[in-house]
């Protein structure tokens, strides 16, 4: 069993070969290792392989360290964060929209997400080694859910989003990899965006119908898969199915995180309102929060932020909003006050180092907002108001429900989405999928809004940079792999 485990861990390095690895000529067997076709016969090894796929989601390019961390990129490229001149300058090329195929400040996601997909596909290659039954169905469901999630993260970043423009569905998609083959280097972009979304939805529908439910939030559950489907359908513009999937998720897991528990969701391992999280520990020590700042602590700290919260956003969090104290802390660094992001700074319950926290990949609060937006699009303002009021009752102390209509209701849905999902891998995609102009306010990093503003203030909806560049390393290995227009 020990040699099997070694073989599976070595696989994580070799499987990086999907699309982009130069390791394709490495020897695949060793006298000290059991070949995969022999190792992948026991249930324990299939379970370990699934764990490896989930673990890869925290890797560099997804959520670890600072450069290219997907928790911060969607905020620093938009109006949610301001460059701090006292920081180290990390991610500045992304902040300045200086995307190119030769830098990894944004495009690290491409490599890591396909690494996740490769790991998810590995147990599927050997799935026939398992007898028919619940265990086999569950393994396949987890693998296909992870595979779908990673493909969705890729397609929304590197391709047009269906609701972004009239030509989006027919535009160039990404490869949807369904087979484990680390030696493959001939993959091309032969799918449209619409076809990629169809594949994602097919995988998620299989997963939700076959997964064995459990209370383990570090793996997909039925509620989490339905929640992810609500996100996918919203991006697709299929509002009826966004409502259906979202309501199915809410019926299984309705709490958005109570106003009492909400601060603990970010400062501990509390999972109230969390549908799917990415594990992290003192042993792994993946520094998720370092992309935002250094020096934050549960009791204060001389915080040195890479990017800070602009006054305009900070002021949108009124004093009775529990999110303000949970997400933001005003603190001085070298005598200058800044509004610092502490959402991913510390875990007081887990005895982990600073910035080593679990990533909340998907929360019920987002599902409420997905359904509210889709319901509004369908003309169901009653449902949209109900969901908004239920969410806001757990965010504002002494909240009194209100009924909004028309533009006022839409604006409130957008406001609550911004406030709820700030610094959580959303803001960039909200601009992109709605085809909006990204307009910064011209503020500086000081708490009163003064200071040097960004050089880049406006990005129009038709700017080609909304689609990130394919890494040049991929194209070097696979010359037929088509680069995005504009790069």
DAPEZI-V909249 format. One record per residue. N is the residue number from 0. RES is the residue in three letters. SS is DSSP state (alpha for helix, beta for strand, coil for the rest). OMEGA is omega as a letter, one per 30 degrees, with the letter a starting at -180 (NA if undefined). Layout:
# DAPEZI-V909249
n;res;ss;omega
N;RES;SS;OMEGA
N;RES;SS;OMEGA
This chain:
# DAPEZI-V909249
n;res;ss;omega
0;UNK;coil;a
1;UNK;alpha;a
2;UNK;alpha;l
3;UNK;alpha;l
4;UNK;alpha;l
5;UNK;alpha;a
6;UNK;alpha;a
7;UNK;alpha;l
8;UNK;alpha;l
9;UNK;alpha;l
10;UNK;alpha;a
11;UNK;alpha;l
12;UNK;alpha;a
13;UNK;alpha;a
14;UNK;alpha;l
15;UNK;alpha;a
16;UNK;alpha;l
17;UNK;coil;l
18;UNK;coil;a
19;UNK;coil;a
20;UNK;coil;l
21;UNK;coil;a
22;UNK;coil;a
23;UNK;coil;a
24;UNK;coil;l
25;UNK;coil;l
26;UNK;coil;a
27;UNK;coil;a
28;UNK;coil;l
29;UNK;coil;l
30;UNK;coil;a
31;UNK;coil;a
32;UNK;coil;l
33;UNK;coil;l
34;UNK;coil;a
35;UNK;alpha;a
36;UNK;alpha;l
37;UNK;alpha;a
38;UNK;alpha;a
39;UNK;coil;l
40;UNK;coil;a
41;UNK;coil;l
42;UNK;alpha;a
43;UNK;alpha;l
44;UNK;alpha;l
45;UNK;alpha;l
46;UNK;alpha;l
47;UNK;alpha;l
48;UNK;alpha;l
49;UNK;alpha;l
50;UNK;alpha;l
51;UNK;alpha;l
52;UNK;alpha;l
53;UNK;alpha;a
54;UNK;alpha;a
55;UNK;alpha;a
56;UNK;alpha;a
57;UNK;alpha;a
58;UNK;coil;l
59;UNK;coil;a
60;UNK;coil;l
61;UNK;coil;a
62;UNK;coil;a
63;UNK;coil;l
64;UNK;coil;a
65;UNK;coil;a
66;UNK;coil;l
67;UNK;coil;l
68;UNK;coil;a
69;UNK;alpha;l
70;UNK;alpha;a
71;UNK;alpha;a
72;UNK;alpha;a
73;UNK;alpha;l
74;UNK;alpha;a
75;UNK;alpha;l
76;UNK;coil;a
77;UNK;coil;a
78;UNK;coil;a
79;UNK;coil;a
80;UNK;coil;l
81;UNK;beta;l
82;UNK;beta;l
83;UNK;coil;a
84;UNK;coil;l
85;UNK;coil;l
86;UNK;coil;a
87;UNK;coil;a
88;UNK;coil;l
89;UNK;coil;l
90;UNK;coil;a
91;UNK;alpha;l
92;UNK;alpha;l
93;UNK;alpha;l
94;UNK;alpha;a
95;UNK;coil;l
96;UNK;coil;l
97;UNK;coil;a
98;UNK;coil;l
99;UNK;coil;a
100;UNK;coil;a
101;UNK;coil;l
102;UNK;coil;a
103;UNK;coil;a
104;UNK;coil;l
105;UNK;coil;a
106;UNK;coil;l
107;UNK;alpha;l
108;UNK;alpha;a
109;UNK;alpha;a
110;UNK;alpha;a
111;UNK;alpha;a
112;UNK;alpha;l
113;UNK;alpha;l
114;UNK;alpha;l
115;UNK;alpha;a
116;UNK;alpha;l
117;UNK;alpha;l
118;UNK;alpha;l
119;UNK;alpha;a
120;UNK;alpha;a
121;UNK;alpha;l
122;UNK;alpha;l
123;UNK;alpha;l
124;UNK;alpha;a
125;UNK;coil;a
126;UNK;alpha;a
127;UNK;alpha;l
128;UNK;alpha;l
129;UNK;coil;l
130;UNK;coil;l
131;UNK;coil;l
132;UNK;coil;a
133;UNK;alpha;a
134;UNK;alpha;l
135;UNK;alpha;l
136;UNK;alpha;a
137;UNK;alpha;l
138;UNK;alpha;l
139;UNK;alpha;a
140;UNK;alpha;l
141;UNK;alpha;a
142;UNK;alpha;a
143;UNK;alpha;l
144;UNK;alpha;l
145;UNK;alpha;l
146;UNK;alpha;l
147;UNK;alpha;a
148;UNK;alpha;a
149;UNK;alpha;l
150;UNK;alpha;l
151;UNK;alpha;l
152;UNK;alpha;l
153;UNK;alpha;a
154;UNK;alpha;l
155;UNK;alpha;a
156;UNK;alpha;a
157;UNK;alpha;a
158;UNK;coil;l
159;UNK;coil;l
160;UNK;coil;a
161;UNK;coil;a
162;UNK;coil;a
163;UNK;coil;a
164;UNK;coil;a
165;UNK;coil;a
166;UNK;coil;a
167;UNK;coil;a
168;UNK;coil;a
169;UNK;coil;a
170;UNK;coil;a
171;UNK;beta;l
172;UNK;coil;l
173;UNK;coil;l
174;UNK;coil;l
175;UNK;coil;a
176;UNK;coil;a
177;UNK;coil;a
178;UNK;coil;l
179;UNK;coil;l
180;UNK;coil;a
181;UNK;coil;a
182;UNK;coil;a
183;UNK;coil;l
184;UNK;coil;a
185;UNK;coil;a
186;UNK;coil;l
187;UNK;coil;l
188;UNK;coil;a
189;UNK;coil;l
190;UNK;coil;l
191;UNK;beta;l
192;UNK;alpha;a
193;UNK;alpha;l
194;UNK;alpha;l
195;UNK;alpha;l
196;UNK;alpha;l
197;UNK;alpha;l
198;UNK;alpha;l
199;UNK;alpha;a
200;UNK;alpha;l
201;UNK;alpha;l
202;UNK;alpha;a
203;UNK;alpha;l
204;UNK;alpha;l
205;UNK;alpha;a
206;UNK;alpha;a
207;UNK;alpha;a
208;UNK;alpha;a
209;UNK;alpha;a
210;UNK;coil;l
211;UNK;coil;a
212;UNK;coil;l
213;UNK;coil;a
214;UNK;coil;a
215;UNK;coil;a
216;UNK;coil;l
217;UNK;coil;l
218;UNK;coil;l
219;UNK;coil;l
220;UNK;coil;l
221;UNK;alpha;a
222;UNK;alpha;a
223;UNK;alpha;a
224;UNK;alpha;l
225;UNK;alpha;l
226;UNK;alpha;l
227;UNK;alpha;l
228;UNK;alpha;l
229;UNK;alpha;l
230;UNK;alpha;a
231;UNK;alpha;l
232;UNK;alpha;l
233;UNK;alpha;l
234;UNK;alpha;a
235;UNK;alpha;a
236;UNK;coil;l
237;UNK;coil;a
238;UNK;alpha;l
239;UNK;alpha;l
240;UNK;alpha;l
241;UNK;alpha;l
242;UNK;alpha;a
243;UNK;alpha;a
244;UNK;alpha;l
245;UNK;alpha;l
246;UNK;alpha;l
247;UNK;alpha;l
248;UNK;alpha;a
249;UNK;alpha;l
250;UNK;alpha;l
251;UNK;alpha;a
252;UNK;coil;a
253;UNK;coil;a
254;UNK;coil;l
255;UNK;coil;a
256;UNK;coil;a
257;UNK;coil;a
258;UNK;coil;l
259;UNK;coil;a
260;UNK;coil;a
261;UNK;alpha;l
262;UNK;alpha;a
263;UNK;alpha;l
264;UNK;alpha;a
265;UNK;alpha;a
266;UNK;alpha;l
267;UNK;coil;l
268;UNK;coil;l
269;UNK;coil;a
270;UNK;coil;l
271;UNK;coil;a
272;UNK;coil;l
273;UNK;beta;l
274;UNK;beta;a
275;UNK;beta;l
276;UNK;beta;l
277;UNK;beta;a
278;UNK;coil;l
279;UNK;coil;a
280;UNK;coil;l
281;UNK;coil;l
282;UNK;coil;l
283;UNK;coil;l
284;UNK;coil;l
285;UNK;coil;a
286;UNK;coil;a
287;UNK;alpha;a
288;UNK;alpha;a
289;UNK;alpha;l
290;UNK;alpha;a
291;UNK;coil;a
292;UNK;beta;l
293;UNK;beta;l
294;UNK;coil;l
295;UNK;coil;l
296;UNK;beta;a
297;UNK;coil;a
298;UNK;coil;a
299;UNK;beta;l
300;UNK;coil;l
301;UNK;coil;a
302;UNK;coil;l
303;UNK;beta;a
304;UNK;beta;l
305;UNK;coil;l
306;UNK;beta;a
307;UNK;beta;a
308;UNK;coil;l
309;UNK;coil;a
310;UNK;alpha;a
311;UNK;alpha;l
312;UNK;alpha;l
313;UNK;alpha;a
314;UNK;coil;l
315;UNK;coil;l
316;UNK;coil;a
317;UNK;coil;a
318;UNK;coil;a
319;UNK;coil;a
320;UNK;beta;a
321;UNK;alpha;a
322;UNK;alpha;a
323;UNK;alpha;a
324;UNK;alpha;l
325;UNK;alpha;a
326;UNK;alpha;a
327;UNK;beta;l
328;UNK;beta;l
329;UNK;beta;a
330;UNK;beta;a
331;UNK;beta;l
332;UNK;beta;a
333;UNK;coil;l
334;UNK;coil;a
335;UNK;beta;a
336;UNK;beta;l
337;UNK;beta;l
338;UNK;beta;a
339;UNK;beta;l
340;UNK;beta;l
341;UNK;coil;a
342;UNK;coil;a
343;UNK;coil;a
344;UNK;coil;a
345;UNK;coil;l
346;UNK;coil;a
347;UNK;coil;a
348;UNK;coil;a
349;UNK;coil;l
350;UNK;coil;l
351;UNK;coil;l
352;UNK;coil;l
353;UNK;coil;l
354;UNK;coil;l
355;UNK;coil;a
356;UNK;coil;l
357;UNK;coil;l
358;UNK;beta;l
359;UNK;beta;a
360;UNK;beta;a
361;UNK;beta;l
362;UNK;beta;l
363;UNK;alpha;l
364;UNK;alpha;l
365;UNK;alpha;l
366;UNK;alpha;l
367;UNK;alpha;a
368;UNK;alpha;l
369;UNK;alpha;a
370;UNK;alpha;l
371;UNK;alpha;l
372;UNK;alpha;l
373;UNK;alpha;l
374;UNK;alpha;l
375;UNK;alpha;l
376;UNK;alpha;a
377;UNK;coil;a
378;UNK;coil;a
379;UNK;coil;a
380;UNK;alpha;l
381;UNK;alpha;l
382;UNK;alpha;a
383;UNK;alpha;l
384;UNK;alpha;a
385;UNK;alpha;a
386;UNK;alpha;l
387;UNK;alpha;a
388;UNK;alpha;l
389;UNK;alpha;l
390;UNK;alpha;a
391;UNK;alpha;l
392;UNK;alpha;l
393;UNK;coil;l
394;UNK;coil;a
395;UNK;beta;l
396;UNK;coil;l
397;UNK;coil;a
398;UNK;coil;l
399;UNK;coil;a
400;UNK;coil;l
401;UNK;coil;l
402;UNK;coil;a
403;UNK;coil;l
404;UNK;coil;l
405;UNK;alpha;a
406;UNK;alpha;l
407;UNK;alpha;l
408;UNK;alpha;l
409;UNK;alpha;a
410;UNK;alpha;l
411;UNK;alpha;l
412;UNK;alpha;a
413;UNK;alpha;l
414;UNK;alpha;a
415;UNK;alpha;l
416;UNK;alpha;l
417;UNK;alpha;a
418;UNK;alpha;a
419;UNK;alpha;a
420;UNK;alpha;l
421;UNK;coil;l
422;UNK;coil;a
423;UNK;coil;l
424;UNK;coil;a
425;UNK;coil;a
426;UNK;alpha;l
427;UNK;alpha;a
428;UNK;alpha;l
429;UNK;alpha;l
430;UNK;alpha;a
431;UNK;alpha;a
432;UNK;alpha;l
433;UNK;coil;l
434;UNK;coil;a
435;UNK;coil;l
436;UNK;coil;l
437;UNK;beta;a
438;UNK;beta;l
439;UNK;coil;a
440;UNK;coil;a
441;UNK;coil;a
442;UNK;coil;l
443;UNK;coil;a
444;UNK;coil;a
445;UNK;coil;a
446;UNK;coil;l
447;UNK;coil;l
448;UNK;coil;l
449;UNK;coil;a
450;UNK;coil;a
451;UNK;coil;l
452;UNK;coil;l
453;UNK;coil;l
454;UNK;coil;l
455;UNK;coil;a
456;UNK;coil;a
457;UNK;beta;l
458;UNK;beta;a
459;UNK;coil;a
460;UNK;coil;a
461;UNK;coil;l
462;UNK;coil;a
463;UNK;alpha;a
464;UNK;alpha;l
465;UNK;alpha;l
466;UNK;coil;a
467;UNK;coil;a
468;UNK;coil;l
469;UNK;coil;a
470;UNK;coil;a
471;UNK;alpha;l
472;UNK;alpha;l
473;UNK;alpha;a
474;UNK;alpha;l
475;UNK;alpha;a
476;UNK;alpha;a
477;UNK;coil;a
478;UNK;coil;a
479;UNK;coil;a
480;UNK;coil;a
481;UNK;coil;l
482;UNK;coil;l
483;UNK;coil;l
484;UNK;coil;l
485;UNK;coil;a
486;UNK;coil;NA
